[in-house]
Amino acid sequence: MKKTIFGFGLGLGKLVKPTAYSLKIYCFSTLVLLVLTVQSANAQAKERMISAGSSVTELFLALEATDQLVAVDLSSRAIITSPNIEQVGYHRQLSAEGLMALNPTRLIGSNEMGPETTLQLLAASQVDVITVPSGNSVKDLYQRIDTIAKLTNTQANVAPLKQKIAASISQLKNNPLSTSPKVLFLMVSQDRPATVAGNDTPINTIITLAGGSNPAAQSVNSYKPLSYEAIIAMAPDYILVSERAWQKFNGKDGLLTQLPLLKATTAGQHGNILSIPSSAIIGGFGIESIELAKQLNQLFTQ
């Protein structure tokens, strides 16, 4: 007895002529496969992500995944300039209505992203809200890269990116300074005490990589308000402030005029008050943090 299978099948003994029924089965199976393939491709194409926080957005760029973005927050405006990508609010003050209007499938941000009510509303609307690890070390940065790469299906770009980062870190470590300057980061305003950045902060890692030392790291963990007398006692050779503070006080002269006690510091006496990009210290230690460390290292060697 001869055995055959449907379609353009092979009998166990000889080729058999396809029947009308077998042709229908073959065509239907092919159509199903095509539909499933198209649906899978469309699912990928329809991924609509919003990145909240510069330390997250910079990795979309580095991993070549910006085509999956529909919007970024204000802290990322210097990183993503494409007119096809919208800008939403500041990553700490996101509006649920504004985000939902973009029909996102995912919102990805650091642990600084908020407020919590917005995140809860988005999650209740079936938006995948993902908080990626922040952290203040190179190891933390590598973990963030792995997370973003998995979410964007760009794992093939991870190894080259990590190699580039490792080379930059190695270059900094191989360029030690003869004298390590004291470097202090201040969050300043006219109506409240200055806040200093101590240990376990992105800027502390940046200062260390640049070859400096942070005098606040010995007594302060994270960020803490301090009196100007305490700041003067730390005798910083350099004082760093955010771009926002720099603009608010109209630069170095404005800072020294409106906060006259800064003149009593070594940094103030020598005019070593510098502005740094806020995006380099938002959401954890990142790629821009390394670039800032390079710039400071070059400055300290002059």
N, C-alpha and C positions, 0 to 999 in steps of 0.2 A: 504494500500500500504506500503511495507516494504522499509525503508530507510537505505542505507549503505554508508560507506565512503571508499575511496580507501586504499590500504595497508592492514595491518593486523587489519583493523578497526573493530569497534564494530557496529553492527546494533542496532537499537533502540530496537529490540526484541530479536535477537539471533546473535551468532558469524557467520561470513560469510567466506567462503573459499577464500583466496587471488587469484586474477587472475594474468595472466602473465603481464598484463599492470600495475597492482598495484605493483607487485614485481619490475618492472623496475623503477617506480616512487620512491619506497622506497630506492632501491639501489643507484639511482642517487642522492637523497637527502642526503643519508649517505655520499656518495663520496664528495659532495659539502662541507658538514660540516667538513669532514676530511681535505680537501684541505685548507679551511679557517683557521682551527686550526693550521695546519702546517705552513701556511704563517704567521700567527700571531707569532708563536714561532720563526720562522726564522727572522722576523723583530726585535724581541727582541735580538736574538743571533747575528745579524749583526750590532748592535749598536757599533760604533767604535768612542770612545771619546779620545780627547787629553786634558790633564789638564795643564794649564799654570799658574804657581805660587804655591809656597809651601803651602800657606794658603788654597788653593783649593785642592791640591793633598792630604794633610793630612786628609781631610774629606772623600775622596774616601776610604782611608785606614780605618778610624774610622768607617765608615758606611758599611764596607765590600763590596765595589763596585769596587774594583780594577780589577775584571774580565771584566769590560766594557772598560778598558783603553787599548789603543794601543801605547800611548806615553805620556811622561811628559817632562817638560822643565828642564833646568839645575839646577834651584833653588830647584828642587824636588829630586835631585839625591840621597840625603841621606835618603829620605823617601821611595822611591820605588826602590828596587834593583833587581826586577825580570828580568831575561834575556829575557823574552817574551814581555817586555814593552820597546819600543824604547825611546831614549832620543833625544829631539830636542834642538833648541837653547835656549838662555836666554829669559825669558818671555817678556822682553821689546824689544827684537831684533829678533822676529820670522821671519823665511823665508817662504814665501808662497809656493815656490817650494818644500822645504823639507817637509812641512806639507801635501801638496796635494799628495805627493808620497805615503803617508800612507793610502789614501782613507778614511779620517775621515768622520763621520756623524756629529760630534759636536766638537767644540772647546770651552772649558769652562775656564775662567780665571778671575782675578781681574781687577779692573780699571787701573792697571799698565801695563796690557797686551798690546802689540803693535809690530810694528808700525801700525798706522791706515791704511796705504796702504795695508798691509798684511791682515788685518781683512776684508777690503773691497773686496779684491780679493777672499778670501775664501767664503765670503757671496755670491758673484756673481757666485761662482761655486757650489752653493746650499749646502754649509756647514753651519750648524746652529751655528752661533757665539754668545755665551752667556757670558755676563759680570755679575758676581755675586757681591753682595754688599760687600764692604770691611769693613771700619769702625774700630774704636779703642776701643770698649767697649765689655763687655760680651754679652750685648743685640745684638750687631751687629754680634757677633759670632753665636749666636742662630739663627738669621735670615739667615746667610750663610748656616748653617746646614740644615735648612728647605728647602732652595733652592736646594742644592745639593741632598738632599734626594728625593725631588720630581723629579728631572731630572734623577735620577738613579733608581727610584722606590724602594727605601730602607727606606720608612717611618717607617717601623716597628722597625728600629734600632735607631730612633731619641730619644725616651724617655730615654732608658738606657744610651745613650751617654750624654744627657743633665744632667742626674742625677749624672753621674761621674764628669762632669765639675763643677756642683754646689757644690759637695762635696769638690773638690780641692780648689775652691774659698773660701768656708766657712773655710776650714782648714787654709788658709793664713790669713784671717781676724781675726781668733781666736788666732793668734800667733803674737800679736803686739810686737814691739821692745821698749825697755826702752828709747832708743835714736834713732831718725830717721836720718840716714846719708844722706848727700847731694850726689846725684848721677847724673852724667852728661854723656850723650851719645854724642860722637864726630864722625863726618865723617872727616877724616884727609887725607891730601896729602901734598907733599913737595912744590908744586908750586902754592898753593892757600890757602886762609884763611880756618880755620876749620869751619865746619858747625855743629851747635848744634841742638838737637831735643828738641822742646818745648812742649807746650800744644797741644792736638789733634794729638797725634802720638801714635803708638802702644807701643813704648818703654816707654813713659810717664805713660801709664796704667800699664805696667810691673813693673816699679820702684815703683809706688804707692802701688800695690798689694804686692810687696816684703817688704814693710814697710819703704821704703826710700822716699825722697822728691827730686824733680827735680828743682833746682834753676832757670833753664831757663824757666820753665813753667809760671813764673810770668810776663815775659816780651816778650816771643817769642811764636808765634803760628805756628805750623808745624815746618819746618826746615828753619834755617837762618844762613848765614855766620856771624861769630863774630871774632873780633880781639882776640889775645891771652891775651891781657891786660884785656879785658872784661871777658874772661874765668877765668883768675886768680882771678878777683874780686868776682866771684861767689863762690870761695873757695870750690870746690867739694871735698868730702872725697873719692869718687871713680870716676874713669873715665872709661867708657865703649867704646870699639871700635869694629868694625866688624871683623870677621875672616879674611876677605880679606885684611884689613888694617894691621892687626896683622902679617900676613904672608909677606905682602909687606915690612914692616919695620923690619922684623926679630924679632918680639916679643917686650916685654916691654923695654928691654935695647936699642933696635934699635929706638924705639919711643922716648925715653928720649934723646938719642944721636942726632937724626936728627931733633927733635922738642924740643930743649933745654928749651924753655919757660914753657913746661909742668912741669919741675922740680920745678918751683915756686909755683905750686898748692899743696894743702894739699895731694891730691892723689899721685902726683909725689914724694913728699918727703917721703911718707910711702910705695911707691911701689904698691899702690892700683890701678893699671891700668889693666883692665881685657878684655879678648876677649869674644864676644858673637856670637852665630850662626846667620848669616844674615837671615836665613830662619824663625827665630822667630819674625822678624819685617817686613817681606815682605807681601804685600797684605792685611794688616789689622791685628788686634788682633786675635790670633788663639790658637789652642791647644798647639802648641810648645811655644807660648808666656807664657802660664800658667806654663809650665815646667821650663822655664827660671826664672820666678818669684819665684818658689819654690827654685831653686838653689841659687838665690841671697838672698832670705830670710834666708836660712841656713848659707850662708856666713856672712851676717850681724849680726847674733846672736853669732858668734864665738868671 
